[in-house]
């Protein structure tokens, strides 16, 4: 189990980097700089001379998209398959591991297919959002496997488990809607902050304002949920640490979100905003799976401490 723990941790770091790199690709408008898939301009490794001058993309943009594909297809994809095999082999000590392994493989196949769909569908907002959402769920399953390779804490109450599940879903919706906002060009649809165009509830007839306002509502729900979790986690030191760290990062995230609007979408601020959002989602995923730990009656948790 120690090998599986470290391998899943490496995969988590790679997945985090890949999601952030995807945000960089979106922020620079590089999503279609490789117009074909799985090759790029018909080459596995495109050179500057392979890029037609009329396409309107710099070689840096092409390399951003190409490196994104390289990490996903050459490094992370095979590593996830290795983790799936290792998880299956750990079924004697953790009976639920085969289900996690199956979920990883299914999500990996879906994600690979969605990578092609986003290119063939010209990086439409819906395809980019679904692609990101699937990546986040896969990331969360890696967090699940990492958590299950460690001794599990005492079970928490049903209310806390429900609350952390709701907050996790809100965070996922916030991240997915952020991708929709970016790809739809709706980042400045609400020109003021924290109110939208100076109104508590703006005119929702404009689709871009509606999308931006929905993202803000999901972010607000996530923030309030994290605060509620911070109160619920007071008797649980291990959960309190995760949630208070998430709350601290969330405060910075809110400030960055405001700066995105007030600074009219500065590239570096927008990228930091998305990178921090993924990190908060990772902390909430760890909290989710630790709260939903397997019962001691059904799983051989006692064997983990001796692995």
TARA-V465452 format. One record per residue. N is the residue number from 1. RES is the residue in one letter. D_CENTER is the distance of its C-alpha to the mean C-alpha in whole Angstrom. Layout:
# TARA-V465452
N;RES;D_CENTER + N;RES;D_CENTER
This chain:
# TARA-V465452
1;X;25 + 2;X;25 + 3;X;24 + 4;X;21 + 5;X;20 + 6;X;20 + 7;X;19 + 8;X;16 + 9;X;15 + 10;X;16 + 11;X;13 + 12;X;10 + 13;X;12 + 14;X;12 + 15;X;8 + 16;X;7 + 17;X;10 + 18;X;10 + 19;X;6 + 20;X;9 + 21;X;11 + 22;X;10 + 23;X;10 + 24;X;14 + 25;X;15 + 26;X;14 + 27;X;16 + 28;X;19 + 29;X;19 + 30;X;19 + 31;X;18 + 32;X;21 + 33;X;23 + 34;X;23 + 35;X;24 + 36;X;25 + 37;X;23 + 38;X;23 + 39;X;25 + 40;X;25 + 41;X;29 + 42;X;30 + 43;X;29 + 44;X;27 + 45;X;27 + 46;X;28 + 47;X;31 + 48;X;32 + 49;X;35 + 50;X;33 + 51;X;31 + 52;X;33 + 53;X;34 + 54;X;34 + 55;X;30 + 56;X;30 + 57;X;27 + 58;X;27 + 59;X;27 + 60;X;24 + 61;X;22 + 62;X;23 + 63;X;22 + 64;X;19 + 65;X;18 + 66;X;20 + 67;X;18 + 68;X;15 + 69;X;17 + 70;X;19 + 71;X;16 + 72;X;14 + 73;X;18 + 74;X;20 + 75;X;18 + 76;X;15 + 77;X;16 + 78;X;19 + 79;X;18 + 80;X;16 + 81;X;19 + 82;X;21 + 83;X;19 + 84;X;20 + 85;X;23 + 86;X;23 + 87;X;22 + 88;X;24 + 89;X;27 + 90;X;26 + 91;X;27 + 92;X;30 + 93;X;29 + 94;X;26 + 95;X;27 + 96;X;23 + 97;X;22 + 98;X;23 + 99;X;21 + 100;X;18 + 101;X;19 + 102;X;20 + 103;X;16 + 104;X;15 + 105;X;17 + 106;X;17 + 107;X;13 + 108;X;14 + 109;X;17 + 110;X;15 + 111;X;13 + 112;X;16 + 113;X;18 + 114;X;15 + 115;X;15 + 116;X;19 + 117;X;19 + 118;X;17 + 119;X;20 + 120;X;22 + 121;X;22 + 122;X;22 + 123;X;18 + 124;X;19 + 125;X;16 + 126;X;16 + 127;X;15 + 128;X;13 + 129;X;11 + 130;X;11 + 131;X;10 + 132;X;7 + 133;X;7 + 134;X;8 + 135;X;6 + 136;X;3 + 137;X;7 + 138;X;8 + 139;X;6 + 140;X;8 + 141;X;11 + 142;X;11 + 143;X;11 + 144;X;14 + 145;X;16 + 146;X;16 + 147;X;17 + 148;X;20 + 149;X;21 + 150;X;23 + 151;X;25 + 152;X;24 + 153;X;25 + 154;X;27 + 155;X;26 + 156;X;25 + 157;X;27 + 158;X;26 + 159;X;25 + 160;X;22 + 161;X;21 + 162;X;21 + 163;X;20 + 164;X;17 + 165;X;16 + 166;X;16 + 167;X;14 + 168;X;11 + 169;X;12 + 170;X;12 + 171;X;9 + 172;X;7 + 173;X;10 + 174;X;10 + 175;X;7 + 176;X;8 + 177;X;12 + 178;X;11 + 179;X;11 + 180;X;14 + 181;X;16 + 182;X;15 + 183;X;16 + 184;X;19 + 185;X;21 + 186;X;20 + 187;X;19 + 188;X;23 + 189;X;24 + 190;X;24 + 191;X;26 + 192;X;27 + 193;X;25 + 194;X;24 + 195;X;27 + 196;X;26 + 197;X;29 + 198;X;31 + 199;X;30 + 200;X;29 + 201;X;28 + 202;X;29 + 203;X;30 + 204;X;28 + 205;X;30 + 206;X;28 + 207;X;25 + 208;X;23 + 209;X;24 + 210;X;23 + 211;X;19 + 212;X;19 + 213;X;21 + 214;X;18 + 215;X;15 + 216;X;18 + 217;X;19 + 218;X;15 + 219;X;15 + 220;X;18 + 221;X;18 + 222;X;15 + 223;X;17 + 224;X;20 + 225;X;18 + 226;X;17 + 227;X;21 + 228;X;22 + 229;X;20 + 230;X;22 + 231;X;25 + 232;X;25 + 233;X;23 + 234;X;27 + 235;X;29 + 236;X;26 + 237;X;25 + 238;X;23 + 239;X;20 + 240;X;22 + 241;X;21 + 242;X;17 + 243;X;17 + 244;X;20 + 245;X;17 + 246;X;15 + 247;X;17 + 248;X;19 + 249;X;15 + 250;X;15 + 251;X;19 + 252;X;18 + 253;X;15 + 254;X;17 + 255;X;20 + 256;X;18 + 257;X;17 + 258;X;21 + 259;X;22 + 260;X;20 + 261;X;22 + 262;X;25 + 263;X;25 + 264;X;24 + 265;X;21 + 266;X;22 + 267;X;19 + 268;X;19 + 269;X;18 + 270;X;16 + 271;X;14 + 272;X;14 + 273;X;13 + 274;X;9 + 275;X;9 + 276;X;10 + 277;X;8 + 278;X;5 + 279;X;8 + 280;X;9 + 281;X;6 + 282;X;7 + 283;X;11 + 284;X;11 + 285;X;10 + 286;X;13 + 287;X;15 + 288;X;14 + 289;X;15 + 290;X;18 + 291;X;20 + 292;X;20 + 293;X;21 + 294;X;24 + 295;X;27 + 296;X;30 + 297;X;32 + 298;X;30 + 299;X;28 + 300;X;30 + 301;X;28 + 302;X;31 + 303;X;31 + 304;X;28 + 305;X;30 + 306;X;32 + 307;X;30
